[in-house]
Structures are given as structure tokens and as C-alpha cells.
Amino acid sequence: MVFDFEPWKLDIDIDSTKELYRNNECNRNINLTNKVMQLLSEEQRYFFKSLSIDISKVDIKENIYDFSEENPPEKTLSIRIRFMMCGRFFAIPEFQNDLYWKEKIFIERYPTDLTVVNVSDYFTFYDVDNMSVIFKHPYTSMQNEKFKKWECGYVLGDAIIKVEL
């Protein structure tokens, strides 16, 4: 199924992704998972559900930033949700194209069906009800041999939620 998360366009295999999570046993923090489930809006929950992402089996990390010298809020909670999907890219932003191909992370022949989208901001993300989401090739974050080729069959997502405490 093709998803347009401008500037990314992804072809996600929903059934294979569902199976990926069905077979994924992970060490998770139940309290943190429950906290995230309470924080997610309906739109954010729908985003994950539409991609067949099982939130209870993803990598979740939280950071608390203390800005006590600045104006309120004095503390901000940042939650990162890292999730894997079975699929491939149809379009990526220009800065990722430069990283993947000009920096030679991938050396095989350039994919003929990949569209490069010009974006004005290097820090581009897809917004889902104030949750910032980026999509990237898994090899840039997980140096695993199965991700070494461009057409590895996976897409990695990172979502960030900020909560003012």
C-alpha cells in the first residue's frame, strides 16, 4: 500500500509488517509503553495502526530536558518511538538522497523508480498531530548486514512527541 508522507512516499507491505510485529519479542518497559499509549492522540494512534505498527513492540525512549533558566515550561519530556516497516521508498527528500548516494552509503546502481523531493528545510519531518515523524533507510541507524542493500525490504521510522511538564 502506498503512503504519501510528504516528502516521503513509501510502499508498505501491511501484511508483512503485521507479521513482523507478531513475531517480534522485545524487551520493553510496560510503564513507558502505557504512558505513550495515554499520550497518543486518536490521529497518532490511527497513523500507527494504518501502518500495522504494534506500539507495544517498538523501541521507545524518553528524555527529560531541564530548561530551568528559561521561561516556562521548565521541563520538557521527549519521547522517541522507533518503528520498522516492511516496504520500500518511492520518494525521499533531497538531503537523504545526498546522504545515501553522494556520501556512498549505498554503492549499487541508483534506483530508477526513486523520486527525490526538493525541500527547503534540512530538518524536514512529517507532522501527525504534533508528532514529528521521519523515515529513513534502516542501515543508517542499524549497521546490520540484512540492511546493507538499498532494496533491503525495510523502512525505519522515528517519531518524536514532546510534552511540556
Disulfide bonds with the S-S distance in Angstrom:
none
